[in-house]
Amino acid sequence: MGKYFETDGFRGEANVRLTSDHAYKIGRFLGWYYGLKNEKPRIVIGKDTRRSSYMFEYSLVAGLVSSGAEAYMLHVTTTPSVAYITRVDEFDCGIMVSASHNPFYDNGIKLINSNGEKMEDEVCDLCEAYLDDRLSEVEIFGKHYDEIPFATGDKIGATVDYISGRNRYIGYLISNGIYSFKDYKIALDCANGASWSIAKAVFDALGATTYVINAEPNGTNINNNAGSTHIEGLQKYVVDNGLDVGFAYDGDADRCFAVDENGNVVKGDNILYMAGKYLKKHGELLNDTVVATIMSNYGLFKSLEKEGIKCAQTKVGDRFVYECMKQNNYSLGGEDSGHIIFSKLASTGDGILTSIKLMEIMIAEKKKMSELSEGLEIYPQELINVRVQDKDKAMNDENVLNAKKTIEEELEKVGGRIVLRKSGTEPVIRVLVEAKEKEICTKYANQLADIIFKLGV
């Protein structure tokens, strides 16, 4: 992770950590950088429904066209749609303005490469050098540059209304619905975010009786007691209306949680289990492996093992999941937070696509959503966040490492595990313990957290 661009882009409070000046300079850099490769680079932009998204969109466009790039505007759309259109329409890169599940006053800029994947660190590092006025210190395509020139005359870029790209993405989603949903009553929670004008159109086209909540964005209500991070409303709605299933997305719709007919939440680990079993049954789970992060529940790993499915583990972050999938030719991966990647269909997590695949599983297996998790045992866990000043020093302390090793040995006897990691966004060390009994989790998590706290670092 760099100074600005972390695992999921440059994110922060609008006009505090992330400003319109940053957006303009990012646009200036990308328009110029890709112009070194192509005389007239094409860059596509989408945004979510935050009030500040328009400000960042226009700032990015101003930077892009002043550097000579053509800026194609998808307007309000989802992150996975930008990734899809960047790839299939052969854009030089894509940009999504969104802070995902964060509150409205935050925003972010996500960069997507020409393959529809998270932007390479090398390009983000070069962009950071420009943001910090260090452009002359770095080498770009074998040369050093003191400044970025402005395009002039007919070299100035243009903006293109590209709503047709978003419509093509909607068509792609519909094409992935191999069964009719006509006998199902389905609720969608759009989080007052980017999916509000897309998800219902898809489910209606597939024949569902579609009910929608939180699809009236006003610029400040995105993720506000809505969507996958506040799923209580959808749980109640599904039960009160006697619906078959509900799906909840986050602000940019790259995540999906489900709610079964009884109002129970179906999180990312449940989805990985359901989809893993289904794909294996149909010979589509490449290398019989599911990719998850180290923070997925230990019970998921054990339950998949019983089904003859291996589980590869990565660092936290859907980009690391996808990188592992790509390198090893795996077809399914994701996070418990709801980022689910079907690599044959998408290069990133896609909440709406995930919900379509879950409907496919329900219909093909002739089961209710509640029945698809049968066989999955989710272990109790205890997660403690310990605030520190120096994360690296705490992680490498000898007393901490020795205590962790001892706890690991004890948990191995009872079928549990401990995960110790530093947060990528906060000054905290996360201590996670999972075992079949909650008391064991609490005991060992507190034990290690106390040692870290008493370090005083």
URGITA-V900659 format. One record per residue. N is the residue number from 1. RES is the residue in one small letter. SS is DSSP state (alpha for helix, beta for strand, coil for the rest). PSI is psi in degrees with one decimal (999 if undefined). Layout:
# URGITA-V900659
N_RES_SS_PSI / N_RES_SS_PSI
This chain:
# URGITA-V900659
1_m_coil_142.0 / 2_g_coil_-166.4 / 3_k_coil_-38.5 / 4_y_coil_-51.4 / 5_f_beta_116.7 / 6_e_beta_-158.1 / 7_t_coil_-22.1 / 8_d_coil_43.2 / 9_g_beta_-170.4 / 10_f_beta_110.6 / 11_r_beta_145.0 / 12_g_beta_178.6 / 13_e_beta_133.0 / 14_a_beta_129.2 / 15_n_coil_18.1 / 16_v_coil_-73.6 / 17_r_coil_-41.6 / 18_l_beta_114.6 / 19_t_coil_167.9 / 20_s_alpha_-29.4 / 21_d_alpha_-41.4 / 22_h_alpha_-46.4 / 23_a_alpha_-43.9 / 24_y_alpha_-44.5 / 25_k_alpha_-33.8 / 26_i_alpha_-43.2 / 27_g_alpha_-43.0 / 28_r_alpha_-45.6 / 29_f_alpha_-49.7 / 30_l_alpha_-41.2 / 31_g_alpha_-39.4 / 32_w_alpha_-44.9 / 33_y_alpha_-48.7 / 34_y_alpha_-19.8 / 35_g_alpha_-19.4 / 36_l_coil_-22.1 / 37_k_coil_-43.7 / 38_n_coil_140.0 / 39_e_coil_-38.3 / 40_k_coil_81.8 / 41_p_coil_149.8 / 42_r_beta_123.4 / 43_i_beta_130.9 / 44_v_beta_142.4 / 45_i_beta_135.8 / 46_g_beta_167.2 / 47_k_beta_158.9 / 48_d_coil_-164.0 / 49_t_coil_9.8 / 50_r_coil_149.1 / 51_r_alpha_-39.9 / 52_s_alpha_-10.1 / 53_s_alpha_-34.2 / 54_y_alpha_-42.3 / 55_m_alpha_-46.8 / 56_f_alpha_-37.3 / 57_e_alpha_-49.2 / 58_y_alpha_-35.1 / 59_s_alpha_-43.1 / 60_l_alpha_-45.0 / 61_v_alpha_-44.0 / 62_a_alpha_-42.1 / 63_g_alpha_-42.3 / 64_l_alpha_-52.3 / 65_v_alpha_-30.9 / 66_s_alpha_-17.0 / 67_s_coil_1.0 / 68_g_coil_6.7 / 69_a_coil_156.1 / 70_e_beta_126.3 / 71_a_beta_113.0 / 72_y_beta_122.8 / 73_m_beta_115.4 / 74_l_beta_-14.8 / 75_h_beta_-147.1 / 76_v_beta_119.0 / 77_t_coil_178.5 / 78_t_coil_158.6 / 79_t_alpha_-47.8 / 80_p_alpha_-26.4 / 81_s_alpha_-37.3 / 82_v_alpha_-42.8 / 83_a_alpha_-42.8 / 84_y_alpha_-49.8 / 85_i_alpha_-37.2 / 86_t_alpha_-41.7 / 87_r_alpha_-52.4 / 88_v_alpha_-27.3 / 89_d_coil_10.5 / 90_e_coil_48.2 / 91_f_coil_156.2 / 92_d_coil_-37.2 / 93_c_beta_170.2 / 94_g_beta_154.4 / 95_i_beta_131.5 / 96_m_beta_127.5 / 97_v_beta_105.2 / 98_s_coil_148.9 / 99_a_coil_27.6 / 100_s_coil_-116.1 / 101_h_coil_-0.1 / 102_n_coil_162.9 / 103_p_coil_167.4 / 104_f_coil_-29.4 / 105_y_coil_-10.8 / 106_d_beta_158.3 / 107_n_beta_175.7 / 108_g_beta_162.8 / 109_i_beta_113.7 / 110_k_beta_131.2 / 111_l_beta_137.0 / 112_i_beta_131.1 / 113_n_coil_-179.9 / 114_s_coil_-15.5 / 115_n_coil_4.4 / 116_g_coil_19.0 / 117_e_coil_165.9 / 118_k_beta_139.5 / 119_m_coil_143.4 / 120_e_coil_145.0 / 121_d_alpha_-34.0 / 122_e_alpha_-41.9 / 123_v_alpha_-41.1 / 124_c_alpha_-39.2 / 125_d_alpha_-40.2 / 126_l_alpha_-40.4 / 127_c_alpha_-39.8 / 128_e_alpha_-38.4 / 129_a_alpha_-40.4 / 130_y_alpha_-41.2 / 131_l_alpha_-33.2 / 132_d_coil_16.1 / 133_d_coil_38.8 / 134_r_coil_23.9 / 135_l_alpha_-38.8 / 136_s_alpha_-16.4 / 137_e_alpha_-13.9 / 138_v_coil_155.9 / 139_e_coil_130.1 / 140_i_beta_115.8 / 141_f_coil_42.9 / 142_g_coil_6.7 / 143_k_beta_163.8 / 144_h_coil_141.8 / 145_y_coil_136.7 / 146_d_coil_-30.1 / 147_e_coil_168.1 / 148_i_coil_121.0 / 149_p_coil_153.6 / 150_f_coil_143.0 / 151_a_coil_146.9 / 152_t_coil_164.8 / 153_g_alpha_-134.9 / 154_d_alpha_3.2 / 155_k_alpha_-15.3 / 156_i_coil_137.4 / 157_g_coil_173.8 / 158_a_coil_161.7 / 159_t_beta_145.7 / 160_v_beta_124.4 / 161_d_beta_119.1 / 162_y_coil_41.9 / 163_i_alpha_-24.3 / 164_s_alpha_-29.1 / 165_g_alpha_-41.9 / 166_r_alpha_-40.1 / 167_n_alpha_-35.2 / 168_r_alpha_-35.7 / 169_y_alpha_-41.5 / 170_i_alpha_-42.8 / 171_g_alpha_-36.5 / 172_y_alpha_-43.0 / 173_l_alpha_-46.9 / 174_i_alpha_-37.7 / 175_s_alpha_-18.9 / 176_n_coil_-2.5 / 177_g_coil_96.2 / 178_i_coil_-9.5 / 179_y_coil_155.3 / 180_s_coil_141.6 / 181_f_coil_17.2 / 182_k_coil_-23.3 / 183_d_coil_11.4 / 184_y_coil_138.8 / 185_k_beta_116.8 / 186_i_beta_133.0 / 187_a_beta_141.3 / 188_l_beta_126.9 / 189_d_beta_108.4 / 190_c_coil_4.6 / 191_a_coil_19.0 / 192_n_coil_34.9 / 193_g_coil_-152.7 / 194_a_alpha_-22.2 / 195_s_alpha_-4.0 / 196_w_alpha_-30.7 / 197_s_alpha_6.9 / 198_i_coil_-49.5 / 199_a_alpha_-47.0 / 200_k_alpha_-39.7 / 201_a_alpha_-38.3 / 202_v_alpha_-49.0 / 203_f_alpha_-34.6 / 204_d_alpha_-42.9 / 205_a_alpha_-28.9 / 206_l_coil_2.3 / 207_g_coil_1.6 / 208_a_coil_153.2 / 209_t_beta_104.1 / 210_t_beta_129.7 / 211_y_beta_135.0 / 212_v_beta_135.1 / 213_i_beta_157.3 / 214_n_coil_54.8 / 215_a_coil_40.7 / 216_e_coil_68.5 / 217_p_coil_139.9 / 218_n_coil_10.2 / 219_g_coil_-23.7 / 220_t_coil_-2.9 / 221_n_coil_9.2 / 222_i_coil_130.1 / 223_n_coil_7.4 / 224_n_coil_102.4 / 225_n_coil_41.3 / 226_a_coil_160.4 / 227_g_coil_-167.8 / 228_s_coil_-20.6 / 229_t_coil_-8.3 / 230_h_coil_71.1 / 231_i_coil_0.8 / 232_e_alpha_-38.3 / 233_g_alpha_-40.8 / 234_l_alpha_-38.4 / 235_q_alpha_-48.8 / 236_k_alpha_-40.1 / 237_y_alpha_-43.9 / 238_v_alpha_-45.9 / 239_v_alpha_-46.8 / 240_d_alpha_-30.0 / 241_n_coil_4.8 / 242_g_coil_43.9 / 243_l_coil_163.2 / 244_d_coil_-34.7 / 245_v_beta_158.7 / 246_g_beta_151.5 / 247_f_beta_134.9 / 248_a_beta_134.4 / 249_y_beta_166.8 / 250_d_coil_-171.8 / 251_g_coil_-36.3 / 252_d_coil_7.6 / 253_a_coil_32.2 / 254_d_coil_1.0 / 255_r_coil_156.4 / 256_c_beta_131.4 / 257_f_beta_153.5 / 258_a_beta_161.3 / 259_v_beta_125.3 / 260_d_coil_178.1 / 261_e_coil_-16.9 / 262_n_coil_0.2 / 263_g_coil_7.5 / 264_n_coil_143.6 / 265_v_beta_135.9 / 266_v_beta_103.4 / 267_k_coil_-175.8 / 268_g_alpha_-41.9 / 269_d_alpha_-39.3 / 270_n_alpha_-42.4 / 271_i_alpha_-41.5 / 272_l_alpha_-38.4 / 273_y_alpha_-49.7 / 274_m_alpha_-50.4 / 275_a_alpha_-36.5 / 276_g_alpha_-47.4 / 277_k_alpha_-43.8 / 278_y_alpha_-46.5 / 279_l_alpha_-38.5 / 280_k_alpha_-42.0 / 281_k_alpha_-35.4 / 282_h_coil_13.1 / 283_g_coil_24.1 / 284_e_coil_3.0 / 285_l_coil_93.9 / 286_l_alpha_131.4 / 287_n_alpha_19.1 / 288_d_alpha_42.2 / 289_t_beta_136.7 / 290_v_beta_138.7 / 291_v_beta_128.9 / 292_a_beta_168.8 / 293_t_beta_169.4 / 294_i_coil_-15.7 / 295_m_coil_-2.0 / 296_s_coil_154.5 / 297_n_coil_139.4 / 298_y_alpha_-31.9 / 299_g_alpha_-31.2 / 300_l_alpha_-46.7 / 301_f_alpha_-44.6 / 302_k_alpha_-38.9 / 303_s_alpha_-37.9 / 304_l_alpha_-38.8 / 305_e_alpha_-41.1 / 306_k_alpha_-23.2 / 307_e_coil_6.6 / 308_g_coil_25.1 / 309_i_coil_127.2 / 310_k_beta_158.7 / 311_c_beta_116.1 / 312_a_beta_137.0 / 313_q_beta_139.8 / 314_t_beta_175.1 / 315_k_coil_162.5 / 316_v_coil_133.3 / 317_g_coil_128.4 / 318_d_alpha_-22.6 / 319_r_alpha_-34.6 / 320_f_alpha_-34.7 / 321_v_alpha_-48.0 / 322_y_alpha_-40.3 / 323_e_alpha_-42.2 / 324_c_alpha_-41.9 / 325_m_alpha_-44.5 / 326_k_alpha_-43.0 / 327_q_alpha_-31.3 / 328_n_alpha_7.2 / 329_n_coil_52.2 / 330_y_coil_153.1 / 331_s_coil_-12.0 / 332_l_beta_134.1 / 333_g_beta_168.3 / 334_g_beta_-171.2 / 335_e_coil_157.0 / 336_d_coil_-20.6 / 337_s_coil_-6.1 / 338_g_coil_-1.2 / 339_h_coil_109.2 / 340_i_beta_129.5 / 341_i_beta_121.2 / 342_f_beta_98.1 / 343_s_coil_-20.6 / 344_k_coil_-16.9 / 345_l_coil_-23.9 / 346_a_coil_158.0 / 347_s_coil_6.1 / 348_t_coil_170.2 / 349_g_coil_138.5 / 350_d_coil_107.4 / 351_g_alpha_-43.5 / 352_i_alpha_-41.7 / 353_l_alpha_-40.6 / 354_t_alpha_-42.7 / 355_s_alpha_-34.3 / 356_i_alpha_-41.8 / 357_k_alpha_-35.3 / 358_l_alpha_-37.7 / 359_m_alpha_-39.5 / 360_e_alpha_-44.3 / 361_i_alpha_-45.4 / 362_m_alpha_-47.1 / 363_i_alpha_-44.6 / 364_a_alpha_-39.3 / 365_e_alpha_-9.3 / 366_k_coil_46.3 / 367_k_coil_157.6 / 368_k_coil_160.5 / 369_m_alpha_-37.4 / 370_s_alpha_-25.6 / 371_e_alpha_-16.9 / 372_l_coil_-16.6 / 373_s_coil_2.6 / 374_e_coil_129.5 / 375_g_coil_-12.5 / 376_l_coil_121.2 / 377_e_coil_111.4 / 378_i_coil_122.2 / 379_y_coil_146.9 / 380_p_beta_152.6 / 381_q_beta_160.5 / 382_e_beta_121.9 / 383_l_beta_123.1 / 384_i_beta_129.1 / 385_n_beta_119.1 / 386_v_beta_118.8 / 387_r_beta_130.0 / 388_v_coil_166.5 / 389_q_coil_-34.5 / 390_d_coil_97.7 / 391_k_alpha_-42.0 / 392_d_alpha_-40.9 / 393_k_alpha_-40.5 / 394_a_alpha_-41.7 / 395_m_alpha_-30.0 / 396_n_coil_5.4 / 397_d_coil_137.3 / 398_e_alpha_-41.5 / 399_n_alpha_-38.1 / 400_v_alpha_-46.1 / 401_l_alpha_-40.6 / 402_n_alpha_-42.4 / 403_a_alpha_-40.7 / 404_k_alpha_-41.7 / 405_k_alpha_-42.3 / 406_t_alpha_-43.3 / 407_i_alpha_-39.2 / 408_e_alpha_-42.8 / 409_e_alpha_-39.0 / 410_e_alpha_-41.9 / 411_l_alpha_-29.2 / 412_e_alpha_-31.1 / 413_k_alpha_-29.1 / 414_v_alpha_7.2 / 415_g_coil_52.1 / 416_g_coil_-175.3 / 417_r_beta_162.6 / 418_i_beta_138.9 / 419_v_beta_127.3 / 420_l_beta_121.1 / 421_r_beta_155.6 / 422_k_beta_142.1 / 423_s_coil_144.8 / 424_g_coil_-11.5 / 425_t_coil_-11.1 / 426_e_coil_158.0 / 427_p_coil_58.9 / 428_v_beta_153.5 / 429_i_beta_130.0 / 430_r_beta_126.9 / 431_v_beta_115.5 / 432_l_beta_127.4 / 433_v_beta_134.3 / 434_e_beta_137.5 / 435_a_beta_173.8 / 436_k_coil_-17.8 / 437_e_coil_132.0 / 438_k_alpha_-36.7 / 439_e_alpha_-37.8 / 440_i_alpha_-41.9 / 441_c_alpha_-49.5 / 442_t_alpha_-43.0 / 443_k_alpha_-53.3 / 444_y_alpha_-31.6 / 445_a_alpha_-44.1 / 446_n_alpha_-37.2 / 447_q_alpha_-49.3 / 448_l_alpha_-36.8 / 449_a_alpha_-37.5 / 450_d_alpha_-40.6 / 451_i_alpha_-43.5 / 452_i_alpha_-44.8 / 453_f_alpha_-41.9 / 454_k_alpha_-11.7 / 455_l_alpha_-34.6 / 456_g_coil_25.8 / 457_v_coil_999
